[in-house]
């Protein structure tokens, strides 16, 4: 009796799952999931594998992300483990149904099946039932969804890209670099950054900052990264971009001397600084300056002449090095230079830098104008603040009505604070 019951279960329960999965009523449909989990947990022999593939095909017409969805990736994995070869469209469509690919485990399971089913040597033309190729755009989406969160899935995407003969995209490089950074695989991270450059891509500023934040999380990791890049046999991980990231890491760690030492190492390794190098250097100088002279509008810092000369001299060294390297000042560089001068209270000098940027037709971020105009307003030089607001279109920011309002509000608030308070009326007896 027990044996017959098991045979009936093996034959009938998958049929029941298929029927429930097709039902339009979500309440009825929800009963399919626990039955399929029972089948998988008890290792039912798949007596009718075509029926299981049919169940997977049903999934492509439904939302697999719901709470009631079947464990489709497990069904597929068990099918293939038992030697069955489902149709390519069933497998690829099932992968599409995993969008936005936030179920990393299931996505990894389906990609692993594709890796197993697709022929490794696909140099010759494949027949329709052999080609499990996935569009590059889908792989790019999976890479993006797993970046920083699941290094195993991220690396599997790279294996699939290689299997299909695709070239990795710029975003795929950035995703795997962020994944290596998040898992403290620093040598792999730097190697991927260099490979990215060899493939004709330039690491984005946001990627360099992400890497800098990660390596700067502990001084031990930052120092190890610097030593790794400086080691004479490590040319494969050394580039201007990897050095820029470590340099910025030291800046974030408030170690301006170490940051400048990394910059000086560029020449030692025959690497040329780029525009980002000088932008980061000026930002590092700003970080150091604002820490030394914290600003409060009610109580602005007092500067000794030697303090100003010290910082302005450091800024001039960066400017001279930039000119010697033949680099044009970028909008980011101008913004940081303006921030340095504002932190020193050198507002007129900052105004001159603003005018220089406008003359060179380098668009400035609106925050540069907001910063300088606000500082002028707090110093009581409202006319200069409004003059900056009038330069907004020439600076490439377009009209800035909010800046006009900000200047007026600060000025009105300061004027009210200076007015003597009226004494309360007395009550005559």
Buried (B, 14 or more C-beta within 10 A) or exposed (E): EEEEEEEEBBEEBBEBBBEBBBEEEEEEBBBBBEBBEEBBEEEBEBEBBEBBBBBBBBBBEBEBEEEBBBBBBBBBBBBBEEEBBBBBBBBBBBBBBBBEBEBBEBBBBBBBBBBEBBEEEBEEEBEEEBBBBBEBEBBBBBBBBBBBEBBEBBBBBBEBBEBBEBEBBBBBBBBBBBBBBBBBBBBBBBBBBBBBBEEEBEBEBEBBBBBBBBBBBEEEBBBBBBEBBBEEEBEEBBBBBBBBBBBBBBBBBEBBEBBBBBBEBBEEBEBEBBBBBBBBBBBBBBBBBBEBBEEEEEEEBEBEEEBBEBBBEBBEEBBEBBEEBEBEBBBBBBBBBBBBBBBBBBBEBBBEBBEEBBEEEBBBBBEBBBBBBBBBBBBEBBEBBBEBBEBBEBBBBEEBEEBBEBBBEBBEEBEEEEEEEEEEEEEEE
